[in-house]
Amino acid sequence: MNSGGARPVTELDLKLDDGSTLHVYDTGGDDSPGLLPVLWHHGTPNIGAPPRPLLPASERLGIRWVSYDRPGYGGSTPAPGRDVASAAAYASAVADALGIGRVAVMGHSGGGPHALACAALLPERVLAVVSVGGLAPFGADGLDWFAGMHASGMASLRAAAEGRAAKEAYEATAEYDRDMFTAADHAALSGSWSWFGEVVGPAVENGPAALIDDDLAYVAPWGFDAAHITAPVLLAHGGQDRVVPSSHGRWLAGRCPRAELRLSPEDGHLSILASAPAALEWLRAR
C-alpha cells in the first residue's frame, strides 16, 4: 500500500497465542526512533488502514501510525462475542510485536470506545487518547443514549440491543441511508475523506458479521470504566452529528478525569475529521 507521497504503509499478519490472526498496518521504518507511535482504531464498518488524509500532517508532526483490522474485518480472524475491552489485549499484542513501548491512541466513531479501552486498561502504556465522534457506554447514567440519532442508526442499534438474532435479521434487509449524514459530511466524503470508500468496501465485502460483532459490543457492557482513565483525553465532536450525537461526547467529558471536549457546532459525524490534524498536534504536545 502506498501513502501517496508520505511515509509508506506496510502490512503484516500477526499470529496471536490463541491461533487467530490480526492484520496489522505500520508506517514505521528504519527511521522510526523519535516518531510518536499512534495506534489508530477504526470505525464501523471499516478496515484498519491508517487514515490516509492525515498522513501529510503526521509526516510533518513525526507520527508513526500503527493499526489493525478488528477481528472479523479484512485479514483478521473473527472473534464473535468480543467486547470493547478486548481492544486493549489486541493493542498490546500489536505493540509488542512491533517493539513499541508507550503509545498514543486515537479512534473515530466506533473506534473511539476501543481507544478509550486501551487508555483505561493499559495506563502504563498509553500516553494520551483522542476520540473523534465516539460513542458513550450504552445505558450510561444521565444520558439518553439514542436521543438525536438518525432513525436508521437508531433502528440498527436498537436491534443490536435485542440480541444477535435480532441484529442479524435487521442487517439481512438493511440498506445504506445517506440521510444519516449531514451536508457537511457529504462534502467531506466528496473531498479528502473520500478515503472512506477505500476502507468501507473491503470491510463489508464478506458480509455484515464483523459489523454485527461491533454493534453488539457497543450495546453490551464495555468491560471498563472511562472514569479510570488517567491519561489526558481529547474528545472532538460535531454538534450536528446524527450518527453519534454530541451528547455522547459531553457525557464522556464529564466522566473522564482529564478530558477536554472540543465541540464543533456546525460539523457532523465525518466533517468533524477536519479537526483531526489539530488533534494530532494535541497528541504530539503531550
PAZAPA-4460 file (N, C-alpha, C; in steps of 0.05 Angstrom, whole numbers, plus 32768, in hexadecimal, padded with zeros to 4 digits):
% residues 286
    n_x    n_y    n_z   ca_x   ca_y   ca_z    c_x    c_y    c_z   seq   type   mol
   8011   7FE8   8000   8000   8000   8000   8012   8019   8000     1      M     A
   800A   802D   7FF1   8019   8046   7FEF   800A   805C   7FFC     2      N     A
   8017   806D   800A   800A   8083   8018   8008   809D   8008     3      S     A
   800F   809C   7FEF   800C   80B4   7FDF   8021   80C8   7FE3     4      G     A
   803A   80C0   7FE8   8050   80D3   7FEA   805A   80D6   8007     5      G     A
   804A   80CE   801A   8052   80CF   8036   805F   80B4   803D     6      A     A
   8062   80AF   8057   806F   8096   8060   805F   807E   8057     7      R     A
   806C   806A   804A   805D   8053   8040   8051   8042   8056     8      P     A
   803B   8035   8050   802E   8023   8063   8035   8006   805C     9      V     A
   8040   7FF8   8070   8045   7FDB   806C   8030   7FCB   807B    10      T     A
   802B   7FB3   8072   8017   7FA2   807E   8023   7F87   8085    11      E     A
   8019   7F7C   809B   8022   7F61   80A3   800C   7F53   80B2    12      L     A
   800D   7F39   80B2   7FFA   7F28   80C1   8007   7F1F   80DB    13      D     A
   7FFB   7F26   80F1   8006   7F1F   810C   7FF6   7F08   8117    14      L     A
   8005   7EF2   811D   7FF8   7EDB   8129   7FF7   7EDE   8148    15      K     A
   7FE0   7EDB   8153   7FDC   7EDE   8170   7FDF   7EC3   817E    16      L     A
   7FE1   7EC3   8198   7FE5   7EAB   81A7   7FCE   7E97   81A3    17      D     A
   7FB6   7EA1   819E   7F9F   7E8E   819B   7F9D   7E83   817F    18      D     A
   7FB0   7E8A   816D   7FB0   7E80   8152   7FA2   7E92   813E    19      G     A
   7F95   7EA7   8148   7F88   7EBA   8136   7F9C   7ECD   812A    20      S     A
   7F93   7EDD   8116   7FA4   7EF0   8108   7F99   7F0C   810A    21      T     A
   7FAA   7F1F   810E   7FA4   7F3B   810B   7FB3   7F46   80F3    22      L     A
   7FA5   7F53   80E1   7FB2   7F60   80CB   7FBA   7F7D   80D4    23      H     A
   7FD4   7F82   80D2   7FE0   7F9A   80DE   7FEB   7FAD   80C9    24      V     A
   7FEA   7FC7   80CE   7FF4   7FDB   80BC   8008   7FEC   80CC    25      Y     A
   801D   7FF6   80BF   8032   8004   80CD   8040   8017   80B9    26      D     A
   8043   8031   80C1   8052   8043   80B0   806E   8047   80BB    27      T     A
   8077   8035   80CC   8092   8037   80D7   80A6   802D   80C3    28      G     A
   80BF   8032   80C9   80D5   802A   80B8   80EF   802C   80C7    29      G     A
   8105   802C   80B8   8120   802E   80C5   8123   8048   80D4    30      D     A
   8114   805D   80CD   8117   8077   80DA   8101   807B   80EF    31      D     A
   80F4   8066   80F9   80DE   8068   810C   80E6   8074   8127    32      S     A
   80FF   806F   8131   8105   807B   814B   8101   809A   814A    33      P     A
   80F4   80A4   815F   80EE   80C0   8160   80D2   80C7   8156    34      G     A
   80C5   80B5   8148   80AA   80B9   8140   8097   80B1   8156    35      L     A
   8080   80BE   8158   806B   80B8   816B   8059   80A2   8160    36      L     A
   8059   808A   816C   8046   8076   8162   8029   807C   816A    37      P     A
   8018   807D   8156   7FFB   8082   815C   7FEC   8069   8151    38      V     A
   7FDE   805C   8163   7FCF   8044   815C   7FB3   804D   8155    39      L     A
   7FAC   8049   813B   7F92   8051   8130   7F7D   803B   8133    40      W     A
   7F66   8043   813D   7F4F   8030   8140   7F39   8039   812D    41      H     A
   7F33   8027   811A   7F20   802F   8104   7F03   802D   810D    42      H     A
   7EF2   803A   80FD   7ED6   803A   8102   7EC8   8021   80F7    43      G     A
   7EAD   8022   80F7   7E9C   800C   80EE   7E8B   8014   80D6    44      T     A
   7E8C   8006   80C0   7E9F   7FF0   80BA   7EB6   7FFA   80A9    45      P     A
   7ECE   7FF7   80B3   7EE6   7FFE   80A4   7EFB   7FE8   80A8    46      N     A
   7F0F   7FE7   8097   7F27   7FD8   809D   7F3A   7FEC   80AB    47      I     A
   7F50   7FE2   80B4   7F61   7FF1   80C6   7F77   8002   80BA    48      G     A
   7F78   8005   809F   7F8D   8015   8093   7F8F   8030   809F    49      A     A
   7FA7   803A   80A4   7FAA   8055   80B0   7F9C   806A   809E    50      P     A
   7F93   807F   80AB   7F83   8093   809C   7F94   80A3   8089    51      P     A
   7F92   809C   806F   7FA3   80A8   805B   7FA1   80C7   805A    52      R     A
   7F8A   80D3   805E   7F89   80F0   805E   7F9A   80FE   8073    53      P     A
   7FA1   80EF   8088   7FB1   80FA   809D   7FCF   80F4   809B    54      L     A
   7FD7   80E5   8086   7FF3   80DF   8083   8005   80F7   807F    55      L     A
   7FFD   810B   806F   800E   8123   806C   8013   8131   8087    56      P     A
   7FFE   8134   8097   8001   8141   80B1   8012   8130   80C4    57      A     A
   800E   8116   80C2   801E   8105   80D4   803C   8105   80CC    58      S     A
   8041   8107   80B2   805D   8109   80A9   806A   8123   80B4    59      E     A
   805B   8139   80B3   8065   8152   80BD   806A   8151   80DB    60      R     A
   8058   8143   80EA   805A   8142   8107   806B   812C   8112    61      L     A
   8075   811A   8100   8085   8104   810A   8075   80EE   8118    62      G     A
   8060   80E6   810A   804E   80D1   8116   8050   80B8   8106    63      I     A
   8052   80A2   8114   8052   8087   8108   8037   807A   810D    64      R     A
   8028   8074   80F8   800E   8067   80FB   8011   8049   80FD    65      W     A
   8003   803E   8111   8001   8021   8114   7FE3   801B   8117    66      V     A
   7FDA   8005   810A   7FBE   7FFF   810C   7FBA   7FE1   8105    67      S     A
   7FA1   7FD8   8107   7F9B   7FBD   8100   7F7D   7FBB   80F9    68      Y     A
   7F76   7FA7   80E9   7F5A   7FA1   80E3   7F4F   7F94   80FC    69      D     A
   7F39   7F9F   8107   7F2C   7F91   811E   7F23   7F75   8115    70      R     A
   7F22   7F63   8128   7F1A   7F47   8121   7F01   7F46   8110    71      P     A
   7F03   7F37   80FA   7EED   7F34   80E7   7EEF   7F46   80CF    72      G     A
   7EFE   7F5B   80D1   7F02   7F6E   80BB   7F1C   7F66   80AC    73      Y     A
   7F1C   7F6B   8091   7F34   7F69   8082   7F42   7F4E   8086    74      G     A
   7F5B   7F4F   808E   7F6B   7F37   8091   7F6C   7F2C   80AD    75      G     A
   7F5B   7F36   80BF   7F5B   7F2D   80DB   7F46   7F18   80E0    76      S     A
   7F4D   7F04   80F0   7F3B   7EEE   80F6   7F23   7EF8   8107    77      T     A
   7F0B   7EEF   8100   7EF3   7EF7   8110   7EF6   7EEE   812D    78      P     A
   7EE9   7EFD   813F   7EE8   7EF6   815C   7ECD   7EFD   8166    79      A     A
   7EB8   7EEE   815F   7E9D   7EF3   8168   7E9B   7EF5   8186    80      P     A
   7E8D   7F09   8190   7E8A   7F0C   81AC   7E9F   7F1E   81B8    81      G     A
   7EB2   7F29   81A8   7EC6   7F3B   81B3   7EB9   7F54   81BE    82      R     A
   7EC5   7F5F   81D3   7EBB   7F78   81DE   7ECE   7F8E   81D8    83      D     A
   7EC6   7FA6   81DF   7ED7   7FBE   81D8   7EF2   7FBC   81E7    84      V     A
   7EF2   7FB1   81FF   7F0A   7FAF   820F   7F1F   7F9E   8201    85      A     A
   7F17   7F8C   81EF   7F2A   7F7A   81E2   7F3F   7F89   81D2    86      S     A
   7F38   7FA2   81CB   7F4B   7FB2   81BB   7F66   7FB6   81CA    87      A     A
   7F65   7FB6   81E4   7F7E   7FBA   81F3   7F92   7FA3   81EF    88      A     A
   7F88   7F8A   81EF   7F99   7F74   81EB   7FA3   7F73   81CE    89      A     A
   7F92   7F7A   81BB   7F9B   7F7A   819F   7FB0   7F90   819B    90      Y     A
   7FAB   7FA7   81A7   7FBF   7FBD   81A4   7FDA   7FB6   81B0    91      A     A
   7FD9   7FA9   81C7   7FF2   7FA0   81D4   8001   7F8C   81C3    92      S     A
   7FF3   7F7A   81B7   8000   7F66   81A6   800D   7F73   818D    93      A     A
   7FFF   7F86   8182   800A   7F94   816A   8023   7FA4   8172    94      V     A
   8021   7FB4   8188   8037   7FC4   8191   804F   7FB2   8198    95      A     A
   804A   7F9C   81A6   8060   7F8A   81AD   806E   7F7F   8194    96      D     A
   805E   7F77   8180   8069   7F6B   8168   807A   7F7F   8159    97      A     A
   8073   7F99   815B   8082   7FAD   814C   8098   7FBA   815D    98      L     A
   809B   7FB1   8175   80B0   7FBC   8187   80AA   7FD8   8191    99      G     A
   8091   7FDE   8194   8088   7FF8   819D   8081   7FF7   81BA   100      I     A
   808B   800B   81CA   8084   800C   81E6   806B   801C   81EB   101      G     A
   806F   8036   81EF   8058   8047   81F5   804D   8053   81DB   102      R     A
   8032   8057   81DB   8024   8060   81C3   800F   8074   81CA   103      V     A
   8007   8084   81B6   7FEE   8093   81B7   7FD9   8083   81A8   104      A     A
   7FC0   8087   81AE   7FAA   8079   81A0   7F96   808D   8196   105      V     A
   7F8A   8086   817F   7F77   8098   8172   7F62   8087   8164   106      M     A
   7F48   808F   8166   7F33   8080   8159   7F1E   8093   814F   107      G     A
   7F10   808B   813A   7EFA   809A   812F   7EE0   8089   8131   108      H     A
   7ECA   8095   8139   7EB1   8087   813A   7EB2   806F   814C   109      S     A
   7EAC   8057   8142   7EAF   803F   8152   7ECB   8039   815B   110      G     A
   7EDF   8045   814F   7EFA   8042   8158   7EFF   8052   8171   111      G     A
   7EEF   8066   8177   7EF3   8076   818F   7EF2   8065   81A9   112      G     A
   7EDC   8055   81AD   7EDC   8044   81C4   7EF3   8031   81C6   113      P     A
   7EFD   8026   81B0   7F14   8014   81B0   7F2D   8022   81B8   114      H     A
   7F30   803B   81B0   7F47   804B   81B8   7F46   8051   81D6   115      A     A
   7F2D   8057   81E0   7F2A   805C   81FD   7F30   8042   820D   116      L     A
   7F29   802B   8202   7F2F   8012   8210   7F4D   800F   8214   117      A     A
   7F5D   8015   8200   7F7A   8013   8203   7F84   8026   8219   118      C     A
   7F79   803E   821A   7F82   8051   822E   7F7A   8048   824A   119      A     A
   7F62   803D   824C   7F59   8034   8267   7F68   801C   8271   120      A     A
   7F6E   8009   825F   7F78   7FEF   8267   7F96   7FEC   8264   121      L     A
   7FA3   7FFF   8256   7FC0   7FFF   8253   7FCC   801A   825C   122      L     A
   7FC7   8021   8275   7FCF   803C   827E   7FED   8040   827D   123      P     A
   7FFD   802B   8280   801A   802D   827F   8024   8030   8263   124      E     A
   8013   802C   824F   801C   802C   8234   8012   8043   8223   125      R     A
   7FFA   804D   822A   7FED   8061   8219   7FF3   807D   8223   126      V     A
   7FFF   808D   8211   8007   80A8   8218   7FF0   80BC   8218   127      L     A
   7FDE   80B9   8204   7FC7   80CB   8201   7FB4   80BE   81ED   128      A     A
   7F9B   80C8   81ED   7F87   80BB   81DC   7F76   80D1   81CF   129      V     A
   7F6F   80CD   81B5   7F5C   80DE   81A7   7F45   80CD   819D   130      V     A
   7F2D   80D6   81A3   7F14   80C9   8198   7F05   80DE   8188   131      S     A
   7F00   80D8   816F   7EF3   80EB   815D   7ED7   80DF   8156   132      V     A
   7EC2   80ED   815E   7EA7   80E3   8159   7EA2   80C8   8165   133      G     A
   7EAC   80C3   817D   7EAB   80A9   8189   7E92   80A5   819B   134      G     A
   7E8A   808C   819D   7E73   8084   81AD   7E7A   8085   81CB   135      L     A
   7E65   808A   81DB   7E66   8086   81F8   7E5A   806A   81FE   136      A     A
   7E5F   8060   8216   7E55   8045   821D   7E36   8044   821B   137      P     A
   7E2C   802E   8212   7E0F   8029   8211   7E04   8028   822D   138      F     A
   7DEE   8035   8231   7DE2   8036   824C   7DF0   8048   8260   139      G     A
   7E01   805A   8256   7E0F   806C   8268   7DFC   807D   8279   140      A     A
   7E01   807F   8292   7DF1   808F   82A4   7DF0   80AC   829B   141      D     A
   7DD8   80B7   8299   7DD6   80D3   8292   7DD8   80D9   8275   142      G     A
   7DD8   80C5   8264   7DDA   80C9   8247   7DC3   80BB   8239   143      L     A
   7DB3   80C9   8229   7D9F   80BD   8217   7DAE   80B4   81FF   144      D     A
   7DB7   809B   81FE   7DCA   8091   81EB   7DC2   8094   81CE   145      W     A
   7DA8   8090   81C8   7D9E   8091   81AD   7D95   80AD   81A4   146      F     A
   7D93   80C0   81B7   7D88   80DA   81B0   7D9A   80E8   819C   147      A     A
   7D8E   80F1   8186   7D9D   8100   8171   7DA8   80EE   815B   148      G     A
   7DA6   80D4   815E   7DAF   80C2   8149   7D9B   80C2   8131   149      M     A
   7DA6   80C0   8119   7D94   80BD   8102   7D86   80A2   8104   150      H     A
   7D6E   80A1   80F8   7D5C   808A   80FC   7D69   8070   80F4   151      A     A
   7D78   806F   80DE   7D83   8056   80D5   7D99   804C   80E8   152      S     A
   7DAA   805E   80F2   7DBE   8056   8105   7DB2   804D   811F   153      G     A
   7D9D   805B   8127   7D8F   8053   8140   7D83   8037   813D   154      M     A
   7D77   8031   8126   7D6B   8017   8122   7D80   8001   8122   155      A     A
   7D97   8007   8116   7DAD   7FF3   8115   7DB7   7FEC   8131   156      S     A
   7DBB   8001   8141   7DC6   7FFC   815C   7DB1   7FF1   816F   157      L     A
   7D97   7FF8   816B   7D82   7FEC   817B   7D80   7FCE   8175   158      R     A
   7D84   7FC7   815C   7D84   7FAA   8155   7D9B   7F9C   8163   159      A     A
   7DB2   7FA9   8164   7DC9   7F9D   8172   7DC3   7F99   818F   160      A     A
   7DB5   7FAC   819B   7DAE   7FAB   81B8   7D9B   7F94   81BD   161      A     A
   7D8D   7F8A   81A9   7D7A   7F74   81AC   7D89   7F59   81AA   162      E     A
   7DA2   7F59   81A1   7DB2   7F41   819F   7DBA   7F3A   8183   163      G     A
   7DCB   7F25   8181   7DD7   7F1F   8167   7DC2   7F17   8152   164      R     A
   7DAE   7F08   8159   7D9B   7EFF   8145   7D8C   7F17   8139   165      A     A
   7D84   7F2A   814A   7D76   7F42   8141   7D88   7F53   812F   166      A     A
   7DA1   7F55   8137   7DB4   7F65   8128   7DBA   7F58   810D   167      K     A
   7DBD   7F3E   810C   7DC1   7F30   80F3   7DA9   7F33   80E0   168      E     A
   7D91   7F32   80EC   7D79   7F35   80DB   7D78   7F52   80D0   169      A     A
   7D7F   7F65   80E1   7D7F   7F81   80D7   7D93   7F84   80C0   170      Y     A
   7DAB   7F7A   80C3   7DBF   7F7E   80AF   7DB9   7F6F   8095   171      E     A
   7DA8   7F5B   8096   7DA1   7F4C   807E   7D92   7F5D   806A   172      A     A
   7D85   7F72   8073   7D76   7F83   8061   7D7E   7FA0   8062   173      T     A
   7D92   7FA7   8073   7D9B   7FC3   8076   7DA7   7FCE   805D   174      A     A
   7DA3   7FE7   8057   7DAF   7FF5   8041   7DBC   800F   804B   175      E     A
   7DCF   8018   803B   7DDD   8030   8042   7DCA   8048   8041   176      Y     A
   7DCA   8058   8056   7DB9   806F   8058   7DCA   8088   8058   177      D     A
   7DCC   8096   8041   7DDD   80AD   803F   7DD4   80C4   8050   178      R     A
   7DBB   80C4   8059   7DB1   80DA   8068   7DBB   80DA   8085   179      D     A
   7DC9   80C5   808D   7DD4   80C5   80A8   7DEC   80D9   80AA   180      M     A
   7DF6   80E1   8092   7E0C   80F4   8091   7E02   8110   8089   181      F     A
   7E0F   8124   8094   7E07   8140   808E   7E13   8149   8073   182      T     A
   7E0B   8161   806B   7E16   816C   8052   7E34   816F   8055   183      A     A
   7E3D   8177   806D   7E5A   817A   8072   7E68   815F   8070   184      A     A
   7E5B   814A   807A   7E67   812F   8077   7E6A   8127   805A   185      D     A
   7E55   812C   804A   7E56   8124   802E   7E6C   8134   801F   186      H     A
   7E6F   814D   8027   7E85   815D   801B   7EA0   8151   8022   187      A     A
   7EA3   8147   803B   7EBC   813A   8043   7EC1   8121   8033   188      A     A
   7EAB   8112   802E   7EAD   80F9   801F   7EB4   80FE   8002   189      L     A
   7EAC   8116   7FF8   7EB3   811D   7FDC   7ECF   8128   7FDA   190      S     A
   7EDB   812E   7FF0   7EF6   813A   7FF0   7F0B   8127   7FFA   191      G     A
   7F1C   8130   800C   7F32   811F   8015   7F29   8106   8024   192      S     A
   7F12   8107   8030   7F09   80EF   803F   7EF9   80DC   802D   193      W     A
   7EFC   80DF   8013   7EF2   80CA   8001   7F02   80B0   8006   194      S     A
   7F18   80B2   8015   7F27   809B   801F   7F15   8086   802B   195      W     A
   7EFF   808E   8038   7EEE   807A   8044   7EE5   8065   8031   196      F     A
   7EE3   806C   8017   7EDB   8058   8004   7EEF   8041   8002   197      G     A
   7F09   8047   8009   7F1E   8033   8008   7F1D   8020   8020   198      E     A
   7F11   8028   8036   7F11   8018   804E   7EF6   800C   8055   199      V     A
   7EE0   8017   804A   7EC6   800C   804F   7EC1   7FF3   803D   200      V     A
   7EC7   7FF6   8023   7EC2   7FE0   8011   7ECE   7FC5   8019   201      G     A
   7EE9   7FC5   801F   7EF5   7FAC   8028   7EEA   7FA2   8042   202      P     A
   7EDF   7FB4   8053   7ED5   7FAB   806D   7EBB   7F9C   806B   203      A     A
   7EAC   7FA0   8056   7E92   7F93   8054   7E90   7F80   803C   204      V     A
   7EA6   7F7C   802E   7EA4   7F6B   8016   7E9E   7F4E   801C   205      E     A
   7EA4   7F45   8035   7E9D   7F2A   803D   7E85   7F28   804E   206      N     A
   7E75   7F3D   804E   7E5C   7F3D   805E   7E5E   7F4E   8077   207      G     A
   7E48   7F4F   8087   7E47   7F61   809E   7E50   7F56   80B9   208      P     A
   7E5C   7F3E   80B9   7E62   7F31   80D3   7E73   7F42   80E5   209      A     A
   7E88   7F4F   80DB   7E99   7F5F   80EC   7E8B   7F78   80F6   210      A     A
   7E7B   7F84   80E4   7E6A   7F9B   80ED   7E57   7F93   8103   211      L     A
   7E4B   7F7C   8101   7E39   7F72   8115   7E48   7F6E   8130   212      I     A
   7E60   7F62   812F   7E70   7F5F   8147   7E77   7F7A   8154   213      D     A
   7E7D   7F8E   8143   7E82   7FA9   814D   7E6A   7FB4   815C   214      D     A
   7E53   7FB4   814E   7E3B   7FC0   815A   7E32   7FB2   8173   215      D     A
   7E35   7F98   8174   7E2E   7F89   818C   7E40   7F91   81A3   216      L     A
   7E5A   7F96   819D   7E6C   7F9F   81B2   7E66   7FBB   81BC   217      A     A
   7E5C   7FCC   81AB   7E56   7FE8   81B4   7E3F   7FE8   81C7   218      Y     A
   7E2C   7FD6   81C4   7E14   7FD7   81D5   7E16   7FC3   81EC   219      V     A
   7E2C   7FB6   81EF   7E31   7FA4   8206   7E44   7FB2   821A   220      A     A
   7E48   7FA8   8232   7E5C   7FB3   8244   7E77   7FB4   8236   221      P     A
   7E84   7FCB   8238   7E9D   7FCF   822A   7EB5   7FC0   8236   222      W     A
   7EB3   7FBB   8250   7ECA   7FAD   825D   7EDE   7FC0   826A   223      G     A
   7ED7   7FD9   826C   7EE8   7FED   827A   7ED7   8005   8280   224      F     A
   7EE1   8017   8291   7ED4   802F   8298   7EE6   8047   828F   225      D     A
   7EDA   8059   827F   7EE9   8070   8275   7EF3   8081   828C   226      A     A
   7EE7   807F   82A3   7EF0   808F   82BA   7F0B   8087   82C4   227      A     A
   7F14   806F   82BC   7F2E   8065   82C5   7F45   806D   82B2   228      H     A
   7F3F   807C   829D   7F54   8085   828B   7F64   809B   8298   229      I     A
   7F7E   8097   829A   7F8F   80AB   82A7   7F9E   80BC   8292   230      T     A
   7F9F   80B3   8279   7FAD   80C2   8265   7F9C   80DA   825B   231      A     A
   7FA9   80EF   8250   7F99   8104   8244   7F88   80FA   822D   232      P     A
   7F6F   8105   822C   7F5C   80FC   8218   7F52   8115   8209   233      V     A
   7F52   8114   81EE   7F46   8128   81DD   7F2E   811C   81CF   234      L     A
   7F17   8129   81D3   7EFE   8120   81C7   7EF5   8135   81B2   235      L     A
   7EF6   812E   8199   7EED   8140   8183   7ED2   8137   8179   236      A     A
   7EBF   8149   8177   7EA4   8140   816F   7E96   8156   815F   237      H     A
   7E87   814E   814B   7E77   8160   813B   7E5C   8166   8148   238      G     A
   7E55   817F   814A   7E3B   8186   8156   7E23   817C   8146   239      G     A
   7E27   8177   812C   7E11   816E   811B   7E12   8150   8116   240      Q     A
   7E22   8141   8124   7E26   8124   8120   7E0C   8115   8123   241      D     A
   7E03   8107   810E   7DEB   80F7   810F   7DF0   80DA   8113   242      R     A
   7E0A   80D2   8112   7E11   80B6   8116   7E17   80B0   8133   243      V     A
   7E28   80C1   813F   7E2E   80C0   815C   7E2A   80DC   8166   244      V     A
   7E13   80E2   8172   7E0D   80FD   817A   7E22   8109   818D   245      P     A
   7E25   8123   818D   7E3A   8130   819C   7E35   812D   81BA   246      S     A
   7E1D   8125   81C3   7E18   811F   81DF   7E2A   8109   81E9   247      S     A
   7E33   80F7   81D7   7E45   80E1   81DF   7E60   80ED   81E7   248      H     A
   7E6A   8100   81D7   7E83   810D   81DD   7E81   811D   81F7   249      G     A
   7E6B   812A   81FB   7E68   813A   8214   7E68   8127   822C   250      R     A
   7E5A   8110   822A   7E5A   80FE   8240   7E76   80F3   8246   251      W     A
   7E84   80EC   8232   7E9F   80E2   8236   7EB1   80F7   8242   252      L     A
   7EAD   8110   823A   7EBE   8126   8245   7EB9   8129   8262   253      A     A
   7EA1   8123   826C   7E9B   8124   8288   7EA4   810C   8298   254      G     A
   7EAB   80F7   8289   7EB2   80DD   8296   7ED0   80D9   8298   255      R     A
   7EDF   80E1   8283   7EFC   80DC   8282   7F0A   80F3   8292   256      C     A
   7F1A   80EC   82A5   7F25   8100   82B7   7F35   8116   82AA   257      P     A
   7F44   810F   8294   7F56   8123   8288   7F4D   8128   826B   258      R     A
   7F32   812B   8267   7F27   812E   824C   7F24   814B   8245   259      A     A
   7F29   8150   822B   7F23   816A   821E   7F10   8165   8208   260      E     A
   7EF9   8174   8207   7EE6   8171   81F1   7EE9   8188   81DE   261      L     A
   7EEC   8181   81C4   7EED   8195   81AF   7ED4   8190   819E   262      R     A
   7EC0   81A1   81A2   7EA7   819E   8193   7EA7   81B1   817C   263      L     A
   7EA2   81A7   8164   7EA0   81B7   814C   7E83   81B9   8144   264      S     A
   7E75   81CF   8149   7E58   81D1   8147   7E4D   81CA   812B   265      P     A
   7E5B   81D0   8116   7E50   81CC   80FB   7E58   81B2   80EE   266      E     A
   7E69   81A2   80FC   7E72   8189   80F0   7E61   8172   80F6   267      D     A
   7E62   815E   80E4   7E54   8144   80E7   7E68   812F   80EF   268      G     A
   7E60   8116   80E9   7E6F   80FF   80F1   7E8A   80FB   80E2   269      H     A
   7E8A   8104   80C9   7EA2   8101   80B8   7EB1   811B   80B5   270      L     A
   7EA2   8131   80B2   7EB0   814B   80AE   7EC0   8153   80C7   271      S     A
   7EBA   8148   80DE   7EC9   814E   80F6   7EE6   8145   80F3   272      I     A
   7EEB   8133   80E0   7F07   812A   80DB   7F19   8140   80D0   273      L     A
   7F0D   8156   80C7   7F1D   816D   80C0   7F2D   8178   80D7   274      A     A
   7F24   8171   80EF   7F33   817A   8107   7F49   8166   8110   275      S     A
   7F4B   8150   8101   7F5E   813B   8109   7F7B   8144   8108   276      A     A
   7F84   8154   80F5   7FA0   815D   80F6   7FA6   816D   8110   277      P     A
   7F93   817D   8119   7F97   818B   8132   7F98   8178   814A   278      A     A
   7F89   8162   8148   7F8A   814D   815D   7FA5   8140   815D   279      A     A
   7FB0   813C   8145   7FCB   8130   8144   7FE0   8143   8151   280      L     A
   7FDD   815C   814D   7FEF   816F   815A   7FEC   816E   8178   281      E     A
   7FD3   816B   8181   7FCE   8167   819E   7FDC   814E   81A8   282      W     A
   7FDA   8138   8199   7FE8   8120   81A2   8006   8124   81A3   283      L     A
   8011   8131   818F   802E   8135   818E   8037   8146   81A5   284      R     A
   8027   8158   81AE   802E   816A   81C4   802D   815B   81DF   285      A     A
   8020   8145   81E0   801E   8137   81F9   8039   812A   8200   286      R     A
***
